[in-house]
Amino acid sequence: MHIKENILNFLYDKDYFITIYERYIYVFNYQELIAINGENIKLKLPKFKLAIEGSDLFITQMDPKEILIKGNITKVGFIYD
């Protein structure tokens, strides 16, 4: 039995997921990077937009479906259009 594959399939079988750490935020399955500067980053997800605010924000890793943002994160919000 492949336990690792089963766990990964379970974790990634979502529309999206967001994980917040002390100085990082990880977003899986974002659709578009809308805006970026040192204080604000906005991402489009399937059902809403994600607004990240703080200071010294920058992208440390970016793939077509995954993004890792580092900085002093002070606020994370959801924007529903």
N, C-alpha and C positions, 0 to 999 in steps of 0.2 A: 504494500500500500504506500502511496506517495503522500505522506502527511503534509509536506511542504507545499506541494501543488494544490492540495485541497484547501489549505489555509489561504494561500494566495488567491485562489478562485473565489473563495468566500469574501475576502476583503475587497477585491476588485470588482465584485458583482454588484456595483452600485452606480447610480447616475453620477454621483460625485462624492468626494469626501474631503474634509478639511481637518487638518491636524495643526494645533497651535502649541508651540513650545515657547520657552522663555524668550528667545531672540529670533525665532524662526516661525514661519507659517508655511505649511505644505498643502497644496491644493491638487487633487487628482481629478482629471476629466473636466478641466476648464475648456471653454470654447474659443475665447479670444482675450488678448491683452488689450484693454481699451485705453488706459492711460498709465503713465509712469513718470514720477519725479521723486526726489528725495524724501518727500513728505506724504505722498499719496500714490497708491496703486489701485487700479480698478480692473477687475476681471469679469468677463461674461461667463456665466454658468448656464446650464440648461433651463433653470426656472427663475433665475434672478441674477443680479450683479452683486459682486462682492467688493466692498470698499475697505481698503486697509489704510490706516493712517498711523503716522509716527514720525520718526526722524532717522536719517541715515539709511533709508530703505533702498535695497538693491536686490536684484535677482542673482542668486548664486547658481541655480540650475534651471534650465528650461528645455522641456521636450514638448512634442506636439500635444500631449495630454496632461503633462505634469509640470508643476512649477514650484520652486523653493525660493522663498523670499526671506532675507535676513535684514535685521535692523532693530531699532527701538520701537516696537509695536505698542501703540497706546490705545488703538480703537479698531475694531473689526465690525463692519455693519453689512446688512443686506438691503439691497435696493430692489423693490418690486415695481416694475413698470405697468 
